[in-house]
Amino acid sequence: MAENRTWYNVVLFAPLLAALSLCAVFLWGLAHPAGLFVVGALAALYLVAAGTAAIRTSDSLREAMLTFSAIIMSNAGYLLGSLIGLLGITIDFKKLYGNYKSVAR
């Protein structure tokens, strides 16, 4: 897979493509009532898949809820990171993280 960079790029931006398609269906829903139903069904399907993964890998209800929230936040972070990378925005980590220390050797 490392030699076929096209497939790697498709897999890398899959969450971004999924979010863009969800937004496109939502915009279509503003013009057609069935679109809102489709957006709701897709969002519910995502939440069910994340919930199923959280429950399957957890030992208690508290751990399942924390795992579910971690899945949601990690997907959102990955989506934002993909979008920031596409836009070419750079982040200065020295300003973002107060304990950042550069070690010059």
One Martini backbone bead per residue (centre of mass of N, CA, C, O) as a GRO file, in nm:
protein
  105
    1MET     BB    1   0.053   0.065  -0.013
    2ALA     BB    2   0.299   0.265  -0.024
    3GLU     BB    3   0.313   0.281  -0.345
    4ASN     BB    4  -0.001   0.355  -0.337
    5ARG     BB    5  -0.096   0.681  -0.290
    6THR     BB    6  -0.392   0.700  -0.371
    7TRP     BB    7  -0.513   0.510  -0.158
    8TYR     BB    8  -0.403   0.664   0.085
    9ASN     BB    9  -0.560   0.930   0.032
   10VAL     BB   10  -0.842   0.810   0.054
   11VAL     BB   11  -0.814   0.707   0.347
   12LEU     BB   12  -0.725   0.977   0.481
   13PHE     BB   13  -1.007   1.136   0.359
   14ALA     BB   14  -1.270   0.986   0.451
   15PRO     BB   15  -1.390   1.166   0.680
   16LEU     BB   16  -1.413   1.419   0.503
   17LEU     BB   17  -1.600   1.297   0.288
   18ALA     BB   18  -1.828   1.225   0.483
   19ALA     BB   19  -1.885   1.514   0.584
   20LEU     BB   20  -1.941   1.641   0.306
   21SER     BB   21  -2.180   1.455   0.235
   22LEU     BB   22  -2.353   1.535   0.477
   23CYS     BB   23  -2.370   1.836   0.399
   24ALA     BB   24  -2.494   1.794   0.118
   25VAL     BB   25  -2.752   1.655   0.219
   26PHE     BB   26  -2.844   1.887   0.397
   27LEU     BB   27  -2.873   2.096   0.170
   28TRP     BB   28  -3.079   1.925   0.018
   29GLY     BB   29  -3.286   1.929   0.260
   30LEU     BB   30  -3.367   2.228   0.225
   31ALA     BB   31  -3.512   2.157  -0.062
   32HIS     BB   32  -3.574   1.861   0.059
   33PRO     BB   33  -3.729   1.661   0.293
   34ALA     BB   34  -3.556   1.391   0.258
   35GLY     BB   35  -3.274   1.497   0.345
   36LEU     BB   36  -3.316   1.506   0.654
   37PHE     BB   37  -3.359   1.203   0.683
   38VAL     BB   38  -3.082   1.116   0.574
   39VAL     BB   39  -2.910   1.265   0.781
   40GLY     BB   40  -3.030   1.126   1.028
   41ALA     BB   41  -2.956   0.837   0.942
   42LEU     BB   42  -2.647   0.879   0.921
   43ALA     BB   43  -2.603   0.978   1.210
   44ALA     BB   44  -2.725   0.729   1.349
   45LEU     BB   45  -2.530   0.523   1.227
   46TYR     BB   46  -2.276   0.642   1.352
   47LEU     BB   47  -2.368   0.623   1.652
   48VAL     BB   48  -2.410   0.316   1.651
   49ALA     BB   49  -2.122   0.236   1.573
   50ALA     BB   50  -1.983   0.379   1.813
   51GLY     BB   51  -2.146   0.238   2.038
   52THR     BB   52  -2.072  -0.053   1.967
   53ALA     BB   53  -1.766  -0.019   2.003
   54ALA     BB   54  -1.779   0.074   2.300
   55ILE     BB   55  -1.926  -0.174   2.421
   56ARG     BB   56  -1.736  -0.402   2.314
   57THR     BB   57  -1.463  -0.261   2.469
   58SER     BB   58  -1.618  -0.267   2.744
   59ASP     BB   59  -1.695  -0.327   3.101
   60SER     BB   60  -1.860  -0.061   3.144
   61LEU     BB   61  -2.068   0.204   3.130
   62ARG     BB   62  -1.862   0.426   3.183
   63GLU     BB   63  -1.653   0.328   2.976
   64ALA     BB   64  -1.844   0.345   2.731
   65MET     BB   65  -1.894   0.651   2.745
   66LEU     BB   66  -1.596   0.735   2.721
   67THR     BB   67  -1.542   0.589   2.454
   68PHE     BB   68  -1.756   0.732   2.287
   69SER     BB   69  -1.637   1.019   2.326
   70ALA     BB   70  -1.358   0.947   2.205
   71ILE     BB   71  -1.457   0.875   1.923
   72ILE     BB   72  -1.586   1.145   1.852
   73MET     BB   73  -1.334   1.330   1.907
   74SER     BB   74  -1.134   1.187   1.716
   75ASN     BB   75  -1.295   1.231   1.457
   76ALA     BB   76  -1.302   1.540   1.477
   77GLY     BB   77  -0.994   1.582   1.483
   78TYR     BB   78  -0.934   1.445   1.213
   79LEU     BB   79  -1.109   1.633   1.046
   80LEU     BB   80  -0.965   1.899   1.120
   81GLY     BB   81  -0.681   1.812   1.028
   82SER     BB   82  -0.753   1.770   0.731
   83LEU     BB   83  -0.855   2.058   0.679
   84ILE     BB   84  -0.597   2.209   0.763
   85GLY     BB   85  -0.412   2.067   0.557
   86LEU     BB   86  -0.565   2.161   0.300
   87LEU     BB   87  -0.534   2.479   0.377
   88GLY     BB   88  -0.231   2.530   0.500
   89ILE     BB   89  -0.225   2.537   0.806
   90THR     BB   90  -0.033   2.662   1.070
   91ILE     BB   91   0.098   2.564   1.391
   92ASP     BB   92   0.195   2.714   1.695
   93PHE     BB   93   0.302   2.530   1.966
   94LYS     BB   94   0.422   2.747   2.157
   95LYS     BB   95   0.139   2.894   2.195
   96LEU     BB   96  -0.048   2.645   2.265
   97TYR     BB   97   0.190   2.520   2.448
   98GLY     BB   98   0.333   2.608   2.749
   99ASN     BB   99   0.544   2.341   2.784
  100TYR     BB  100   0.708   2.404   2.547
  101LYS     BB  101   1.033   2.265   2.451
  102SER     BB  102   1.322   2.346   2.301
  103VAL     BB  103   1.581   2.127   2.189
  104ALA     BB  104   1.921   2.203   2.151
  105ARG     BB  105   2.181   1.984   1.988
   0.00000   0.00000   0.00000
